């Protein structure tokens, strides 16, 4: 492939990506899943951060507590949600080692968590 062709392909790929820049993010309310019960440290930190983050993003942020199994329930809920970028999880380091267990609840690499 000649140098001119490489440049033409590069420019064409950049032009094809421009419509993605016109999209607004976030386009809908965000869901912030706290993987521990209400009143705990993780929940308190999430509720302290939520108002300023919502103001900065211009969208409401819904905090949802999904406690259980050491944070695995909330983490799994976000891992199985739609991959549209509107869900986030607040967990502790125990949730990050779930992929190394004998039978993980879902495929973390494929789900994007």
C-alpha positions as CSV (number, residue, x, y, z in Angstrom):
1,X,0.0,0.0,0.0
2,X,1.4,3.3,-1.0
3,X,1.8,6.2,1.5
4,X,-0.9,8.2,-0.3
5,X,-3.4,5.3,0.1
6,X,-2.5,5.0,3.8
7,X,-3.2,8.7,4.4
8,X,-6.5,8.5,2.5
9,X,-7.6,5.5,4.5
10,X,-6.6,7.3,7.7
11,X,-8.5,10.4,6.8
12,X,-11.6,8.4,5.8
13,X,-11.6,6.5,9.1
14,X,-11.4,9.8,11.0
15,X,-14.3,11.3,9.0
16,X,-16.4,8.2,9.7
17,X,-15.9,8.8,13.4
18,X,-17.1,12.4,13.5
19,X,-20.8,11.5,14.0
20,X,-19.9,9.9,17.3
21,X,-18.5,13.3,18.5
22,X,-21.9,14.9,18.1
23,X,-23.5,12.5,20.6
24,X,-24.3,13.9,24.0
25,X,-23.0,12.0,27.0
26,X,-24.8,11.2,29.2
27,X,-28.0,11.2,27.3
28,X,-30.1,9.7,30.1
29,X,-30.0,9.5,33.9
30,X,-27.0,7.5,35.3
31,X,-27.4,4.6,37.6
32,X,-24.8,4.3,40.3
33,X,-25.0,0.9,42.0
34,X,-23.5,0.6,45.5
35,X,-22.8,-3.0,46.1
36,X,-23.3,-2.8,49.9
37,X,-26.3,-2.0,52.1
38,X,-27.4,1.6,52.9
39,X,-25.6,3.4,55.7
40,X,-22.2,1.8,55.1
41,X,-19.0,3.6,54.2
42,X,-19.3,2.9,50.5
43,X,-22.9,4.2,50.5
44,X,-22.0,7.4,52.4
45,X,-19.1,8.2,50.0
46,X,-21.4,7.6,47.0
47,X,-24.0,10.0,48.4
48,X,-21.4,12.6,49.1
49,X,-20.1,12.5,45.5
50,X,-23.5,12.2,43.8
51,X,-24.7,15.8,43.9
52,X,-21.5,17.4,42.5
53,X,-21.1,14.7,39.9
54,X,-24.7,15.1,38.8
55,X,-24.2,18.9,38.5
56,X,-21.0,18.5,36.5
57,X,-22.6,16.0,34.1
58,X,-25.9,17.7,33.8
59,X,-27.9,14.5,34.4
60,X,-29.5,13.1,37.6
61,X,-27.6,10.2,39.2
62,X,-29.7,7.4,40.8
63,X,-28.0,5.6,43.6
64,X,-29.2,2.0,44.0
65,X,-28.0,-0.2,46.9
66,X,-27.6,-3.8,46.0
67,X,-25.9,-5.4,48.9
68,X,-25.1,-9.1,49.3
69,X,-22.4,-11.7,48.8
70,X,-19.6,-9.3,49.7
71,X,-20.4,-6.9,46.8
72,X,-20.9,-9.6,44.2
73,X,-24.7,-8.9,43.7
74,X,-24.2,-5.3,42.8
75,X,-21.2,-5.9,40.7
76,X,-23.0,-8.6,38.8
77,X,-26.0,-6.4,38.2
78,X,-23.8,-3.8,36.5
79,X,-21.9,-6.4,34.6
80,X,-25.2,-7.8,33.1
81,X,-26.7,-4.4,32.4
82,X,-26.9,-2.9,28.9
83,X,-23.4,-1.7,27.7
84,X,-24.5,1.9,27.1
85,X,-22.3,3.5,29.7
86,X,-25.1,4.7,32.0
87,X,-24.4,2.2,34.8
88,X,-21.5,2.4,37.3
89,X,-20.6,0.3,40.3
90,X,-19.0,1.3,43.6
91,X,-17.5,-1.7,45.2
92,X,-14.5,-2.7,47.3
93,X,-11.6,-4.8,46.3
94,X,-13.4,-8.0,47.2
95,X,-15.5,-7.7,44.0
96,X,-12.5,-7.4,41.8
97,X,-11.3,-10.9,42.6
98,X,-14.5,-12.6,41.7
99,X,-13.1,-13.5,38.2
100,X,-10.6,-15.8,39.9
101,X,-13.1,-17.9,41.7
102,X,-13.9,-21.4,40.6
103,X,-17.2,-20.5,39.1
104,X,-17.7,-16.8,38.5
105,X,-21.3,-15.6,38.2
106,X,-20.8,-14.1,34.7
107,X,-18.0,-13.6,32.2
108,X,-16.5,-10.3,33.3
109,X,-14.3,-9.8,30.2
110,X,-17.2,-10.2,27.8
111,X,-19.6,-8.0,29.8
112,X,-17.3,-5.0,30.0
113,X,-17.2,-4.8,33.8
